[in-house]
C-alpha cells in the first residue's frame, strides 16, 4: 500500500493552482498550472489501500486506483502508467474532463477530503508522454477482419484502439475535418489543449488505426455501403440532438444552441478562419443550463470579451454538503465552482424563461424570467412564484440544456435500426444493434453520459465486436454492460 500513515500525516487535499483569472482570460491555454510532483506523491500517499476500495465502484472502467496511487507515491511512474493503461485507454482525457465519481466514492472521503485521484491520474500519464514511454502497441498479427467505426469521440477512439490492437483492420470515420469528435471542437482549449488529443491520435495511427476525416456517413457514404465493405460496423455517434427551449422568441437572431457556438469558437481559438462566427464580444450573454456545457460557454464568452455573463438554472442552488438522500458512496449533487464560474458572471438558480424578447430587427434584446419552486406533495415539476417576473438584457442567448439522443436521420435510419424507449440505439448484451454485425457504443446507445462511461462502453463494445468476428469469444476486457448505470440516487 501507499504510506500507511499518509492519510493521518497529510490531511489536507492539495490540488494544482488555477492560473490567475486576468492572465488566463488573455489566452486559451489550460486553466491549471502544473502541480509539483512531490505534492502529487504526498497526495497519493493518503490512499488507504482499503479492504474494499469503493473507488472501483465509482469508476465504470474499473481503474486500479489503489495500485497506481501506491506506485505514484513510491515514484515508480513507469509501472504506474502500465497499471493505469491496463484499464483506461485515455487517462489524459479522463484526468482532465471526468467529474471523478471515484473520488466521491473514496473511503477516506467519509470524514476527510478524498484522495486527489484525478490529479494523480493526469500527472502519471503526462509524465509518461514526456518521458517517451507511451509508444505504439501494434498487433503481432492481423486477423484479416475489417471494422468501420463511425464517430471519433472518446467511445469511438476506445473501440478503434482496442480492435486495432486485437489485430483487426480498423477505419474511423469522422464527419469533421479532424478526428476527436466533441473532444476537439466541443471541449474548449482551456479545458483540453488539442495537442493532448493529437499525440494520442498519432499513437493510434502508428498502431495501424486509419482515420477517414471529412466523411459524413449517411450522406457521403450510405449505411448499406459501409456494411457491404466492412465485416463489422460500430456506431459511436454520440448524443448530438440538443434539448430545445420552446418559448416565444426562440426564433430570434442571437439565440443559439451551445454546439452552434462552441465549435466555431474552438476553431477560432486554434487559429482557423471561421466565417459568420457569432461571438460574445461586448454583449450581455445568457447561458441557459448549469452543467459542463454551460460552463464551457461561460468560459468561452469571457475569453471573447463579453460585457456580462449570466447563467440560468431551473433547479434550486445545490448545497455544499452531501444531501441525506445521496449518502456516500453515491455521486452527490453539490454546489461546484468550475474555472469558468471563477472568472466572473452571475449564477441564477430556480428561474424559468417565459419569453425571449427581440428588437425591431429580429434580434434578441432580453429574456423574461420568473422564479420557480418545486411542486409540493411529491408532484414533479415546478410552479411559478407569483410576482417574480423580470427582464434581463441579452444580445446572445446560449442553450446548454443537455442532449436527447443520437441523430437518427442518416445512417441509423438507412440501416433501419431499432431504438429504445429513450430514443437511443437499442443494443443486446454484446452491444449489437437489431442489425447483425452493426454495434453501438457510447452516448448513442446509453444516452448523454460521462467521458469515463464513453470509454468504458467503447472497451466493452470492442469485446463484443471481437467475439462476433472471431466466432464467439474474446480476450478483450469488458468493464460494463449496456444496461449498467452509474452509482447515484
N, C-alpha and C positions, 0 to 999 in steps of 0.2 A: 504494500500500500504506500501512499504518499506519507508525508510527515505525520507520524502517529499523534502528535500533539499540535499539528498545524492549525486545526480549527479552534484550538484554545489560545495559542500564541498569536495568531493573526485573526482577529475577529472582524476587522473592517473589510468591506467589499471594495476593492480598488479597480477602477475602470480607466481606460485611456482618456485623456482630456480632449474635449472638443476644442477645435481651433477658435480663437476669439471671433465673435459674430461679425464685427466690422471687417475683419480680414477675410473670412470665408465668403462673405457676400460679394467680394470682388472677383471671385473665380468660381469654377465648377468642380474643384477638387474635393476629395472625400472630407467629411466633416471632422473625423477623428485624427488626432496625432498618433504617431507610433508610440506604443507603450514600452517602457523599459523592460527588458527580458527578465531581469531579476525580480521585478514586481510581478510579472506573469507567473514565474515559477513559485513565488511566495503564495500567490492565489491558488495555484494548482495544489500546493501542499495542504490547503484547507479541506480537500476532498477526504471524506471519512472512510472510503472503501467499505461502504455499508454492506451488511449481510444480504439485504435485499436492496439493490440500487434502483430506487424508483425513478431515477433519471432515465433509465432504459424504458420505463413505461411511458414517460412523457415524449420520447423520441420514436417516431414510427420507423426510422431507419435502423433502430437497434444499435446505435452507436456505443462503442466500448468505452464509455466515458471514464469510469474509474481507472481503466488500464492506461489510457493516454494521459490522464491527469498525473498519474504516478510517474510515467516516463518523462513528461514535461518537467515535473518537479526535480527529477534526477538529472535533467539536462540531456537525456538520450533522445534527441529530436529525430534522428533517423528512424528509430523504432517507433516513435510516437506517430510519425506520418504513416508508417505501414499499418498501424492499428487504426488510424483514422480513415485511411483509404479502404480498409477492408470492408467497411460498411457504407461509406459515403463517397460517391464519385467526385463531388464538387464541394468540399468543405470551405473553399474560398467564397462560394456563393452563400451557403447557409450561415457561415460565420459572420457575414455582413448583413444579411437580409432576413434571416429567420427570427421570429419573436421569441425563440428559445423556450418552448414548453418544457424542455428538460430542466431548466433552471427553476421553473415553478414547481417541479416535482422533486427537487433536490431535498434530501432528508435534512441536511443542515439548515435548509430554509424554514423548517418548522419553527425555530426560535432564534435564528440568526439570519443575516443576509446570505443568500445562496452563493454557492461557488460560481465564479465567473466562467462558466463552461464555454460559452460562445466566444469569449475573447481568447481563451486558451486554444480553442479550435482554430481560429483565424490566424493566430500567431504561429501555430505549428505549420500550417500549410504555406503561409507566406515565407517563413524561414526555409521551408523545403524547396520552394521555387527559387528563392535567392541562392540557395546552395547548389542548385542544379540537379537535385536528386529526383525531381518529378520528370521521369523520362517516358517515352512511348513504350507501351506494352503490346506489341504486335503479336498476333496469334502464331503458334508454331506451325499450324497447317490450316488450310481453308476447307470449308465444308462443301463448297460448290453450291450453296444455297444463297439466294439473294433476298434482301429485305428493303422495303421502302418505308422511311419514317417521315410522316407529314407533320411538320412543325419542329422548330429548333429551340423551344424554350427548355427549361430545366428537365422536364419529363422526357421530351424527345431526345435531348442530348444524353440522358442517362440510358434510355433504351438503346440508342445507337452505340454508345461506348461498350455497354455490356455485350451486345450481339457481335460487334466487331471483334472484341477480344475472344469471343467464343468461336471465331473462325468464319462467321458469315460475312458476305459482302453487303455492306450497308450504304445506302444513299439517303441523305437527309434533304428533304425538300422544304424550302423556306420562301414564302412569297415576297419578303423584304429583300433588299439588295445585299444584306449581310446576315449571317446566322446569329442566333441568340434569342429570337423572339422578344418577349417583353423585357428580358434581361438587358437587351441592347437599347431598345427605343422606348420602353415603358418605364424602366427604372432610371431615375436621373443619375447623372455622372457623380453628383455629390454623395450618393449612397453606394454606387458601384462604378468605379472607373473602368472604362471599356477595355483598357489594357489587361485587366484581370480576366475578362472574358476571352480576349483574343489569345492569351497564352494557353488557355485550356483548349480552345478550338484548334490551335496549332498542334497540340499534343495529339488530339483525336485524328487530325489529318495525317500525321506521321504514323499513326497506328493503322491507317487504312480506311477510315470513315470518309466517305465522299459527300461533299456538300453541293447541292444544286440550288443556289440562291436565285431569287428573281423569278421563281416558278410558282404560280398560283394554282395549286392542284384543285381541280373542279372547274377551272376556267381555261388555263393554258394546257392542262393535261387532265383528261377525264378520269374518274374513279375506275371505270372499266379498263381503260388503257393501263392504268397503274397495276391493277390486279393481273392483267394479262402478261405484264412484263416482269413482275416480281413474284417470288414464291410466297411471300407474306407481306402484309401492309400493316403498319401501326399508325393510327391516327392520334397524334398528340397536339390537337388543335387549340387547346386552351378553352377557357370560358370567356368568349370575347363579346357576347351580346350584353350591352350595358343596361342597367336598370334606368328607366327614364323618369322624368318628373312631369306628370300630366296635369299642368295647371295653365290657366290663361296666360298668354305671353310667352309660352315655351318657344314659339317660332321666331322670336325677335333675334336680330343680329347681335352677336356677343354672348349668346347662351350656347355653351359647348359642352360636350361630353369630355371627361378628363382625357380620354385617349384620342381626342381630336386636338388637344392642347399639348400634352406631354411629348409625343413622338416628334413633332416639328421642333419643339424647344430643345429636345435632346440632340437632334441632328444639328441644330444651330450651335449648340454648345460644343459639338465636336468639330466645328469649323465648316460644316456643309452649308451650301446655299439652299435656302428654303423659300419657295415662292408663296406669296399670300399668307405668310405666317401671322397668326393672331398672337399678340404679345400683351403683357400686363403693364408695360411701361407707362407710368403716370396715371394709372387707372385705380379706381376703387374695385377691388376684386372680392367676390364672394365665392367660397368653396362650400358646396353642399355635400356633406358626408365627412365623418370624422375618423375614417380608417387610414391605412397606409397610403392608399392612392390620394386621398385628400391631403395628407401631409406632404406628399410629393408635389402636388400642385402648389401648396403654400410655399415650400422652399424654392420652387421654380419661379413663382411670382415675385418673391423677394429679390431673387438674383436678377430678374428682368427690370427691377426698379418700380414696382407697384407703389402707388400712393398710400394705399391701405389694403390690408388683407383681413377678411373676416371668415371664420369657419363656423358653419351651422350644423347642428346635430339634433335630431328629433328626440333622442334618448336623454334622460337626465344625466347630469355630470356624475361619473363614477366616483366612488370613494377611493381613498388611498390605502385602505386596509382590506384584506380579504373579506368578502361578504360571507355571512354564516351559511348561505346556501351554496357556496363554492369552496368547500374546505380543501386543504392540502390532501392529495397531490394534483387536484384538478387545475386547469388553467383559468385563473380568475379574471373578471372584468375589473380593471383598476384604472385610475387616472394616470396616464403616462404622458411624459413630455418628450417628444421627439426633437431632434435637432432643429427641424423646421419650425416647431412651435416656439422654441427658444429664440428664434430670430425676429420675433415681433408678431404683431397682429392680435386679434381678439378671437377667443373661442366662446361661442354662444351655444348653450345647451337648452334642451326642452323647448324648441321652437319648430314651427312648421311653416313652409312657404305657401301662401294663399294665392299669390298672383305675382307675375313678373311684369313690371311696368316699362313702357317704352316711350321714346320721344317721337316727334313728327316725322322723323326719317326712318322709323322702324328699328331703332337701336335701343338696347336695354339701358334704362336710366336708374332703376331702383327695384327693390323687392318689397312686397308687403308681407310681413310676418305676423304670426300670432303665437303666443306661448301656449304650450300644451301640457297636460298632466295625464298619467296613466289612468285608465278607467278603473273604477273600484269594483269590488265584488268578483275579482278573478277574471273579468272580461278582457279580451285582448284589445289592443289599440289605444288610442289617445283621445282625450276630449279637449276642446279649445277652452282656454281660460278667458272668460268674458272681460272685455275692456283692455285687452293687452295688444291689440293690433297696432303695428307701427311700420313705417317705411325706413329702409336704409338704402343709401345711394350705391349704385353699382353700374359700372360700364363693362364689366366682364363677369360672367357667372359660369362657374365650372361645376359640372355634375359628377360627383365621385361617390356614388351610392351603391357601388358593387356591380356584380355581373350575374346574369341569369343562366348562362349556359353556353354551349358551343354554337357557332354559326351552323345552321342546318341546311341552308341553301348551298349548293355546290356539291362537294364530294359525298357528304352524308346523304343528301337527297338522291344523288346519282346512284349510289350503291343500295338505296332502299333500306338503310339501317334502322332498326327499331330503337325507340327512345324510351327512357323510363318515365315515371310519373313526375320527375323534376326537369324533364326536357333535356336530360343528359343522354349520352350514347349508352345503350344497355349492353352490359358485358356478362359473360358467365364467370365461373370461378377461375378460369385461366386467362381472363381479360379479353377473351374473344367476343366479338360482336355477333349479331344474328347472321352475318355472312361468314362462312368458313374461310379462314386464312386472313381475316381482317380483324385487327385488335384495336383497342382504345386504351389510352393511358393518360393519367393526369387529370386536369380540370375538365377535360372533355367528357370524361366518364364519371368523375367524382363530384363535379361542381366546383365553384370557386373555393380554393383552399390555400394552404401554406406551401412555400417552396420546398420545405422538408418532406411534405406529403407528395409533392410532384416527383421528386427524385425517388422516393420510396416506391411510388407507383411505377415509375419507369423501370426500376430494377426488377420489380415483380412481373411486370408485363413482359420484360425481356425473357424471364424464365419460362413464361407461357409460350412465347414465340419459339424459343429454342426447343422446348418439348414437342411442339407441333411439327417443327421442321425435322427433328431427329427421331421421330417415331414414338414419342410418349414419355420421355424422361429428360431431365435437365439437371446439371450440376450447378447452375446459376442460383444465387440466393434469391429468396422470395420473402421480403420483410413484411409485406402487408397483403391483405385480401381486398377484393373490390368492395366488400361490404363493411370493412373496418371503419371506425370513426374515432376522432380524437377523444382523449380522456377529458371531458368537460361536462358541465352541468347545463 
